[in-house]
Amino acid sequence: MTRSEILALMNAVMAKRGRPEIAGEAQTTREANFRSLDFSEVALRIETRIGRELAFDAASMRRIETVKDVLDFFQDATAAAA
């Protein structure tokens, strides 16, 4: 998936929760108010869209601090699932 598609899914989750859209990739997940539950929902939406389960390890998730990290993570995970 493209970064813009992933960001659109992230913002859809944010809108569902009544939170403002993510301003940019440099924002920390805390500044964006993007929580672990939001991350999980985006992962499920991506899996539904691509028709397969994402494979990733917990260690790579612990390094996520910014919106850019989230986008990189999901972009790598969807490329690995292809």
Backbone torsions as a table, in degrees:
resi	resn	phi	psi	omega
1	MET	NA	153.1	178.7
2	THR	-81.7	161.4	177.7
3	ARG	-59.8	-40.4	-178.5
4	SER	-67.0	-35.1	177.2
5	GLU	-66.8	-42.3	179.3
6	ILE	-65.8	-44.7	178.9
7	LEU	-61.8	-37.7	177.5
8	ALA	-62.7	-40.3	176.8
9	LEU	-66.2	-40.9	177.5
10	MET	-60.1	-45.3	-179.1
11	ASN	-69.6	-29.3	175.3
12	ALA	-65.2	-40.6	177.0
13	VAL	-65.7	-42.3	178.8
14	MET	-60.7	-44.3	-180.0
15	ALA	-63.4	-41.1	179.1
16	LYS	-59.2	-34.2	-178.1
17	ARG	-90.8	2.5	178.1
18	GLY	75.1	25.9	-179.9
19	ARG	-107.0	155.4	179.1
20	PRO	-66.6	157.1	176.8
21	GLU	-61.0	155.4	176.6
22	ILE	-71.4	129.7	-173.3
23	ALA	-78.0	-34.4	-178.1
24	GLY	-178.2	167.9	-175.6
25	GLU	-66.6	-25.3	-176.9
26	ALA	-77.0	-16.1	179.2
27	GLN	-61.9	142.0	170.5
28	THR	-74.3	160.0	177.7
29	THR	-63.3	-32.1	177.9
30	ARG	-66.6	-45.6	178.7
31	GLU	-61.5	-37.6	-179.7
32	ALA	-77.8	-11.4	-176.3
33	ASN	63.2	34.4	178.6
34	PHE	-97.0	110.3	-171.5
35	ARG	-99.3	172.7	-178.5
36	SER	-62.0	-35.8	176.8
37	LEU	-64.7	-37.2	176.3
38	ASP	-63.8	-42.5	178.3
39	PHE	-57.7	-46.5	-179.6
40	SER	-62.3	-41.2	179.5
41	GLU	-65.9	-40.2	176.8
42	VAL	-62.6	-42.7	178.8
43	ALA	-58.7	-44.1	179.3
44	LEU	-65.0	-40.0	178.2
45	ARG	-64.7	-39.3	177.7
46	ILE	-65.0	-45.6	179.2
47	GLU	-58.6	-41.5	177.9
48	THR	-63.0	-42.6	-177.6
49	ARG	-67.1	-41.7	-176.7
50	ILE	-90.1	-10.1	174.9
51	GLY	77.0	21.4	176.0
52	ARG	-157.4	163.1	-178.4
53	GLU	-78.8	141.6	176.1
54	LEU	-80.6	140.0	177.3
55	ALA	-110.1	119.7	176.7
56	PHE	-155.7	161.8	-178.1
57	ASP	-108.1	155.3	-177.2
58	ALA	-63.7	-32.1	-178.8
59	ALA	-60.9	-40.0	179.9
60	SER	-68.9	-29.3	178.9
61	MET	-70.6	-32.2	-178.6
62	ARG	-67.1	-19.3	-179.4
63	ARG	-86.2	-4.0	-177.5
64	ILE	-75.3	121.8	178.0
65	GLU	-129.5	-29.3	-175.6
66	THR	-119.4	167.7	174.6
67	VAL	-61.1	-37.5	176.5
68	LYS	-58.2	-42.4	178.3
69	ASP	-61.1	-40.6	178.9
70	VAL	-63.9	-46.5	-179.9
71	LEU	-62.5	-45.0	177.7
72	ASP	-59.3	-45.3	-178.6
73	PHE	-58.1	-52.2	-178.2
74	PHE	-69.4	-34.2	177.6
75	GLN	-64.8	-44.2	177.4
76	ASP	-64.9	-42.0	-178.6
77	ALA	-65.3	-37.5	179.9
78	THR	-75.3	-31.0	176.3
79	ALA	-66.9	-38.7	179.4
80	ALA	-69.0	-27.5	-179.0
81	ALA	-81.4	-13.3	-176.0
82	ALA	-72.8	NA	NA
